[in-house]
Amino acid sequence: MNILYITVDALRSDHVCESIMPRTTELFSQSIHFTNCIANGPGTPWSFPAILSSRYSGATEGFGIPSAENDPHPTLAEVLGEQGYSTAGFTDNRFASSAYHYNRGIDYMSDTGATSDVKTTKQFFRKNLNQEGVLFQTLLKFYHIIDDIFVGFSDKGSRFVRSEVLINSLLEWTLDETEWFAWLHPMDVHAPYEAPGEYQRQYLDESVDRVKCQNLSRKAVHHPDELTDEDWELQRQLYKAECSYLDDQIDTLLSTLERRGELSETLVIFTADHGDMHGEHGRGGHPQEFWEEIVHVPLAISSPELTGKNINEQIGLIDLPPTILGEIDINPPEEWDGVQFELSSEVQNAREEVFIDVGEKLNRNHAAVRRSDGMKLMRHRGDGELLFNITESPTEEDPLSHSHDAYYELSDSLDKHLDEMAKRRSGELTGVEDEEMIEEHLKELGYLE
């Protein structure tokens, strides 16, 4: 059984629908569709330890995962490689690249776009120019024009390598493999939303140029108060255009595998590392917070042996690696934190609690827990603790009093989780701790301005 693991960057769960992503929606209708999948972090750096190695980001100092030396916690690719699978990864996200050790167990890693000369050049200017000086401030003022020039030189047509390119590479790689694991991480729906013109015109009277897309995206993330209602609506339509573009590429991928006769021999997993916000709670992009628009992600798992159905019980991204192994009759490593879901079973045991971490350093005042009954406690720096019943208040507008019984239960549970993470961090294993590199990568993806 081949394994196709699709982890879309920044895809909101509510945009996998017939009107925006019809081909993906068709896949979901034919799959085990988890309607309540929760990310273990509000951004790529904090979700991917769970996605690729079933470990909490809070358990490791730094970013990414430790290098293979002396790390007893294997990745999904390492386990599959030991079982005879050929393995490959296709990504253009630095935080999901070999720079953060996500090539562990990968035979062929296509992530050169994530460490290109163009991005290295931009980092050189940031690092070597006086950031208070006239030259740097002038460059900053015209950053989006300059960035557009860089994109033009790269001949990519957008800031990130398009999914069409990654998918073509994936399909070419699979031609020579017999039993394979291919991980695909498309960046198309990540800001700045700059879909090809024909997709923009599905939602807009006329297309928007890259410079405007990038400027709008920067303001949405870092200066959301500057956006008008019309700006937010434009941002939403541009995002839909990216989703429609991606949907067509997913159609090409699945149709090609079907035409080759491989789709009937492939386990397909489709999910996202986090979502995005478009004005909800006055936020844009995916701030390091825990709102539903960010942590509620789509999830479908499909194979010839599975009958399509919806599962409403809660699952975390951290549970995907053991669940994938379970479908191909491989026992998950004892070191993994996730639990295996029996997809063919009529009754599922919900993950009682999903823990959501963020930050290079463990911060007890900035984490969250979401319970299977919809009760959710978020600790936000500056906002304090926010308690919601997602079932009764899905838009998270009406926080509950801390006198609620669930507050004490969730607070105690979250503290125990953070105690365990602190205990693990006291060991010698670390991820990437190069502060300058991490800062530059955070800026590149819009987490920092």
N, C-alpha and C positions, 0 to 999 in steps of 0.2 A: 504493500500500500504506500503510494507516494503521499507526501504531506505538503500542502501549500498553506503557508501561514501569512496572512495579510493583516498588517497592523497600520491602519491609516493614521497619519498624523492630524490631530485637531478636528476629527469628524464628530459632529454632534449626533446623538442618537436620534433626535427628532427629524433629521434631514434624510434618513434612510426611509424614503416614502415614494409612492408611485409617481407623484408629480415632479420630483426632483431627480431621483435615482431609480428609475424603473427596473434596470437589469439587476442591480444589487437587491432591490426589494423582491424580485423574483427569486433570487438565491435564498433570501431569508425565508420566503414562504415555503421553500422546499427543504429547509434545514431545521435543525434544533435551534430555535430562536430564543435566546435568553433576553427577556424584556427588562431585566433588572441587573445588568452587569455594571459593576462599579470599579473605576480605576483606583489603584493604590497610590496615586499621586496626581497633582494637578498640572503636570507637565512632563515632557519626555524624560528629563533627568531622573525623575522619581518614579516613573511608571515602568521603565524598561528593566530594572532588576527583577521585577515581578514577571514581566512578559516573557523574558528569555531565560530566566534562571530560577523562577519561583522563590524569590527572596525579597525581603523588605528593603527599600532604600535606606530606611532609618537604621538598619543593622550595620552599616558600613560607613566609616569616615570617608569624606570626599565624595566624588561623583563616579558614576558607572559602577562596575564590579571589579573585584580584585583580579590581578593577573593569575594565570593558572598555577604558578609556582606556590606550593604549600597551601592551596585553597581547597578544602575538602568538599566545597559546595559546587557541584557540576552544573553546567549550563544544559539547556535542552539539546542543543546541537552536539555537545560532547557525548551525551547519553546515546543519541541516535547514531552518531559516528561509530561508537563502540559496537552498535548493533548492525553495522554494515551499510548504513545509509551514506550516500553522497550528500554533502551539505553545502548550501550557498546562501549568501545574504545580499540583498540589493537595497541600498539606502542612500539618501543624500542629507541625512541629519547627523551633525557632528556628535550629538549626545547619544546617538544610537549607532556609533561607528567603532572601528578598530581603535580609535583614539581613546576610547573608554573600555576597551577589552571585550567588546561584543563580537569580536571575531573568534572568540574561543570556541573551538570545535567546528569552525567553518572552513571547509576546503577551499571555497572560492568566494572572496568577499569583494563585492562591487560597491566601494564607498569612496572612490577617488574624488568625486565631486565635493564630498564633505571636507576634503583637505586640499582643495585646489590652490593653484598659485594666485588666483584672483583674490580669494579670501585671505590668503597669507599676506598679500600686499596690503589689503585694507588693515589687517592687524598690525603690520609694520608701522603704518602712519599713526595709528592710535597709540602705539607703544612708544614711538620715538619723538613725536611732536609734543611741544609744550601745550597741554590742553587748555591753558588759560591764554595762550598767545593768539595773535591776530590771525596767523595762517590756519591754525586748527579751527578757530571759531568761524573763519570764512568757509573752510571745507565743510564744517558741520552745518552751516546755514544752507549750503547747496548740496547736502549729502545725497538727497534722493536723485538729483540730476547726475551726480558723480556715480552713484550706485547704478543708475540706468546705463551709463557708459560702460561700467564694468560688466553688466549683464550682456550688453551688446557684444563686447569683446569675447565673452565666453561662448557666444553663439548658442545659448540655451533657450532664449526667448522668454525666460523668467528667472527669478532669483534662484530657484531650486531646479535640479534636474527633473524634467517632466516624467510622470509615471509611464508614458509611452516609451521612453528610452529605457527605463528600468525593466519594463515588462518585455520589451524586445530582447534585452540581454538575458532575462530569466528564461524565456522560451528557447533561445539559442542554446543556453547552457543545458537545459533538460534534454535536448536532442540526443546527447551522447551518454545519458545516465539511465540506469535501469530502475533502481529504487532510490528516490531522492527526497530530500527535505529542502524546500526553497522558502526563505523568509523574504517578504516584500514589504518595504515601508515607504509608501508614496507620500510626498510632501505637498501635493497640489493644493489641498484645502487649508494649508497653513498660511497665515498672513505673511506677506501682503497678497491679497486676492487679486491675481492678474491673469485670469483665464484668457485663452485665445478669444479674439473679437467675436467670432461666430457664436460662442457660448454666452458671452456677455449680452449679446443682442437678443438672446432668448428671454432676458429679464429686463433689459434696458433699451431705451429708444436708440441710443448710440453707445459704442464702446468707450471705455476710459483708458487713458494711456498709463504706462507703468509708473511714471513719476507721481501721478495723482493717486494711484492705488497705494503706493508705498507711503506717501505723505498722510493719506487718510488712515492707513493702518497704524502708523506711528502715533498719531493723535489719539486713536481709539484706545491704544494700550497705555500710553503715558500721560495723555492730557484729555481724558474722555469728556471733561466738562466743556471743552472747546467745540464739541460736535453738536450740530443742530439736529433736529428730528429728521431733516432731509438727509443729512450726512449718515446718520445711523441706518436709514432705509437704504441708502446707496451701498453701505457696507454689507447689509444683509443680502442684497441682490447680487453683489459681486461674489459673496460666499456661495450662494446657490449656483452661480455660473461655474465655479470651481468644482462643486459637487457633481454637476451634470457632466463636465469634462471627464472627471475621474470615472464616473459611471460608464461612459463609453469605453474607457480603457479597460475597465474590469470586464466588460462585455467581450472585448477583443481577446483578453487573456483566457477567459473561460471557454469562449467559442473555439479558440485555437486548440486548447487541450481536448475539447470534445471532438473536434474534427480529427485529431490524431488518435483518438481512442483512449486517451490517458485520463480524462476526467472521471470515467467510471472506475478508475483504479486509484483515485486520489481523495484523501481526507482534506477538506477545505475548511479553514478557520478564518473568519473575517471579523475584525474588531478594530478598535482605535485606542491610542494611548491616552487620550483625553479629548475633551470637547473644546468649545470656544464660546465666548459671550459677545453679544451684540447690543449692548445697552442695558441689559438686565442689571439691576442694582447699581446702575451707573458705571458699569465696567465694560471693557472691551478686551478681546483676545482671551488669553488664559492666565490671569493673574495667579499668584501663588496663594490661592484661596480655595475653598472647597464647596462652592455652589454646585447645584445639580447640573447646570449647563456645562460644567467642566468635568465632573467626575462620573456622570451617567453616560456610559458609552455603549455603542451597538455591539452585539455579539451573535454570530451565527456559526454553527458547526454542521458541515454537510459531508456525507459519504454515502455510497451505494447501499450500505447496510442500515442506514438510519431513515426513519420515517419522519417527515416534517411535522413539527408541533411547536407551540409556544410553551416556554417554561418561565413562570413568573417568580419563582424563588430566587433569592439574591445569590449572586456569584461574584467573586472578585477576579481581576486579571491575574492575580497570583495563583489562581486555581487552574489556569489554562495549561501550563506545561504538564502537570500530572494527569489532567483530563485527556490531553492529547496522547500521552503514553498509554493510558488505560484503553483507548480505542484501538491500539495496535498491540495490545496484550504484553506491554512492557511494564514492570513494576517501577513506580517512581522512586527516586533516591530518598533515603530516610532524611537527608539533610534539608530537603525542600520544605517550605512553609505552607504551600498550598495543599488543598485536598482534591481528590479525584471525584468528579461527578460521573455517575453511571448514566450515560446518555440514553441507553436503550431501556432503562428502567421506567416504569409508569409513575413511580413516586420518587421525588427528589428531596433530599435533605438540604434545606437552604443553608448557606453560610450565615451563621447567626450574626457575625459582626465583620465588617470590612474596615480595616484601619488604613488611614490615608496620611502619608508622611510627606514632608517637604523640607528642603534645606540641606546645605552641606554639613552644617552642625545640627545636632539634635536639639530641638527647641520644644520644651514641654508646653509652652504657651502657643504653639502653632502646629496643630495636628487635628485630626478629626476621626470620628468613628460613626459608621452608619449601621444600624441594626436591621435585621430582616423584617421587622414589623413596620419599618418606615421611620422610626425615631432616629434622629441624627443630631450629634453634638459637634459643633465646629468651634475650635479655638483659633481666632484670628488676631494677629498682632494689631493692637489699636482698637479693635472692636470688642475685645473680651470674648466671652463664651456665648454662643448662640445655639439654642435648642429648638428643633423643629420636628413636627410630625409631617413628613413628606406626603403622606396619604391625604391628610386634611389640608395642608398648605403646600401644594406642589411648587408654587412660585417662591416659596420661602420669604413671605412678606410678614408673617405673623409669628414671631418667636414666642416660645412658651416660657413661663416663669421657671426659675431655678428651683422652686419649691416642688416642681413636678417630680414624681418618683423616678421617672426615667433619667432625670438629670444626674442623680447620685449614682445610679447603676452604670450609666454610660461614662461618667467621669472616672469612676473607679476602674472600669474596664480599660479605658484609654490610658490611665496612669500605669496599670499593670503592663500593658503593651509597651509603653515607653520605658518602663523599668527594664523589660527584657531587651529592648533595643540598646539601651545604655550598657547593659551587661555585655552584649555582643560587641559593642564598639570598644570595650575595654581590652579586647584581644588585639593581636598584632596585624590583623588583616585590614587593608585599606583599599579604597578605590583610587581614582586619580586625585591628587592634591595640589597640582600645579595651579596656584591661584590666578596667575596672569592669564594662562591659557583658558581656564574655566570662565573668567570674567569676559574674555573676548568672545567665547562661544555663547555665553548668555546674551551678550549684546547682539551677536549675529542673528540669533533667533528671536530677538525682541523682548527677552525677559528684563534686560536692562537697557537704558537709553544711552 
